[in-house]
């Protein structure tokens, strides 16, 4: 009887709507926390090794080929 009364008053529908609204809210909070963690300050690292490797790659590609 109480379940029927709650359904008639709309509490059952209201609680399910609240649950569906909480799911994206929790997801947004989780995404915000993950984003702030992923964007945290890290030790400064130079691009020296990567740029040196790229310079060697470009130099190798610019060499002329002597075909057989």
C-alpha positions as a LaTeX table, in Angstrom:
\begin{tabular}{lrrr}
\hline
Residue & $x$ (\AA) & $y$ (\AA) & $z$ (\AA) \\
\hline
Unk1 & 0.00 & 0.00 & 0.00 \\
Unk2 & 2.83 & 2.42 & 0.79 \\
Unk3 & 4.52 & 1.61 & $-2.53$ \\
Unk4 & 1.30 & 2.38 & $-4.37$ \\
Unk5 & 0.94 & 5.65 & $-2.47$ \\
Unk6 & 4.51 & 6.73 & $-3.31$ \\
Unk7 & 3.95 & 5.91 & $-6.97$ \\
Unk8 & 0.77 & 7.94 & $-6.98$ \\
Unk9 & 2.49 & 10.91 & $-5.34$ \\
Unk10 & 5.31 & 10.88 & $-7.89$ \\
Unk11 & 8.13 & 10.12 & $-5.45$ \\
Unk12 & 9.15 & 7.01 & $-7.35$ \\
Unk13 & 9.41 & 8.95 & $-10.60$ \\
Unk14 & 11.22 & 11.82 & $-8.88$ \\
Unk15 & 13.85 & 9.57 & $-7.34$ \\
Unk16 & 14.59 & 7.86 & $-10.65$ \\
Unk17 & 14.91 & 11.25 & $-12.34$ \\
Unk18 & 17.28 & 12.36 & $-9.58$ \\
Unk19 & 19.37 & 9.24 & $-10.08$ \\
Unk20 & 19.60 & 9.90 & $-13.84$ \\
Unk21 & 20.67 & 13.49 & $-13.17$ \\
Unk22 & 23.32 & 12.41 & $-10.68$ \\
Unk23 & 25.04 & 10.11 & $-13.19$ \\
Unk24 & 26.25 & 12.94 & $-15.50$ \\
Unk25 & 27.05 & 15.10 & $-12.47$ \\
Unk26 & 29.33 & 12.43 & $-11.02$ \\
Unk27 & 30.86 & 11.87 & $-14.46$ \\
Unk28 & 31.55 & 15.60 & $-14.86$ \\
Unk29 & 33.17 & 15.83 & $-11.44$ \\
Unk30 & 35.27 & 12.75 & $-12.23$ \\
Unk31 & 36.31 & 14.21 & $-15.58$ \\
Unk32 & 37.28 & 17.48 & $-13.92$ \\
Unk33 & 39.40 & 15.69 & $-11.33$ \\
Unk34 & 41.07 & 13.55 & $-13.97$ \\
Unk35 & 41.71 & 16.61 & $-16.16$ \\
Unk36 & 43.34 & 18.53 & $-13.34$ \\
Unk37 & 45.46 & 15.50 & $-12.46$ \\
Unk38 & 46.50 & 14.94 & $-16.09$ \\
Unk39 & 47.43 & 18.61 & $-16.49$ \\
Unk40 & 49.48 & 18.79 & $-13.31$ \\
Unk41 & 52.84 & 20.47 & $-13.37$ \\
Unk42 & 55.63 & 18.12 & $-14.14$ \\
Unk43 & 59.37 & 18.47 & $-14.12$ \\
Unk44 & 60.53 & 20.71 & $-16.92$ \\
Unk45 & 61.92 & 18.61 & $-19.70$ \\
Unk46 & 63.63 & 19.97 & $-22.76$ \\
Unk47 & 62.86 & 18.82 & $-26.27$ \\
Unk48 & 66.55 & 18.37 & $-27.05$ \\
Unk49 & 66.65 & 14.61 & $-27.66$ \\
Unk50 & 63.48 & 14.63 & $-29.75$ \\
Unk51 & 64.63 & 17.56 & $-31.88$ \\
Unk52 & 68.07 & 16.02 & $-32.36$ \\
Unk53 & 66.48 & 12.79 & $-33.58$ \\
Unk54 & 64.23 & 14.72 & $-35.95$ \\
Unk55 & 67.23 & 16.64 & $-37.32$ \\
Unk56 & 69.03 & 13.35 & $-38.01$ \\
Unk57 & 65.91 & 11.98 & $-39.69$ \\
Unk58 & 65.61 & 15.03 & $-41.95$ \\
Unk59 & 69.30 & 14.88 & $-42.84$ \\
Unk60 & 68.93 & 11.23 & $-43.79$ \\
Unk61 & 65.87 & 11.92 & $-45.95$ \\
Unk62 & 67.54 & 14.86 & $-47.73$ \\
Unk63 & 70.50 & 12.76 & $-48.90$ \\
Unk64 & 70.34 & 12.03 & $-52.57$ \\
Unk65 & 69.89 & 8.43 & $-53.57$ \\
Unk66 & 72.32 & 6.90 & $-56.00$ \\
Unk67 & 70.34 & 4.23 & $-57.79$ \\
Unk68 & 71.87 & 0.95 & $-59.06$ \\
\hline
\end{tabular}
